[in-house]
């Protein structure tokens, strides 16, 4: 597991929390920011997954 995978997962979770807090408070702005964080977090995690796959493939060679 690399830092992009960890940070991406953390960002995704933080986004979910922010989205729910915004929903509970009736703030569409916070909901949207939370969704944005989730998208960014998932993208960062996918990037980390790809880096890990390349590293694993290189190790096998």
C-alpha distance (Angstrom), angle and dihedral (degrees) to the residues before:
residue distance angle dihedral
X1 . . .
X2 3.80 . .
X3 3.81 133.3 .
X4 3.81 93.9 -98.5
X5 3.79 91.0 57.2
X6 3.81 91.8 49.3
X7 3.81 95.8 43.8
X8 3.79 91.7 44.8
X9 3.78 92.5 52.7
X10 3.80 91.3 46.8
X11 3.81 91.3 49.8
X12 3.81 90.9 49.2
X13 3.82 91.8 51.7
X14 3.81 92.1 46.0
X15 3.79 88.6 51.3
X16 3.78 92.1 52.1
X17 3.79 90.4 51.0
X18 3.81 92.0 47.9
X19 3.80 91.5 47.8
X20 3.81 92.0 51.5
X21 3.82 92.3 45.6
X22 3.79 89.5 51.0
X23 3.78 91.1 48.6
X24 3.81 91.3 49.6
X25 3.81 91.3 48.6
X26 3.79 92.8 43.7
X27 3.81 92.0 -118.6
X28 3.80 112.2 145.0
X29 3.82 88.8 -174.5
X30 3.81 93.1 60.0
X31 3.79 91.2 43.6
X32 3.80 90.0 53.9
X33 3.80 92.7 46.5
X34 3.79 89.1 50.5
X35 3.79 91.4 51.6
X36 3.80 89.5 49.0
X37 3.80 91.0 52.7
X38 3.78 90.0 50.3
X39 3.79 92.1 52.9
X40 3.81 91.4 47.3
X41 3.80 91.3 47.3
X42 3.78 93.7 49.8
X43 3.80 90.9 48.3
X44 3.81 91.5 50.2
X45 3.81 90.9 48.6
X46 3.82 91.2 50.4
X47 3.81 88.9 50.3
X48 3.81 89.0 51.7
X49 3.80 90.6 47.9
X50 3.80 90.1 52.7
X51 3.81 91.9 48.6
X52 3.79 89.6 50.5
X53 3.81 92.1 49.6
X54 3.81 91.4 51.1
X55 3.80 90.8 47.9
X56 3.80 91.6 49.8
X57 3.80 91.6 48.6
X58 3.81 91.1 49.4
X59 3.80 90.7 49.7
X60 3.80 90.5 54.8
X61 3.80 91.1 55.9
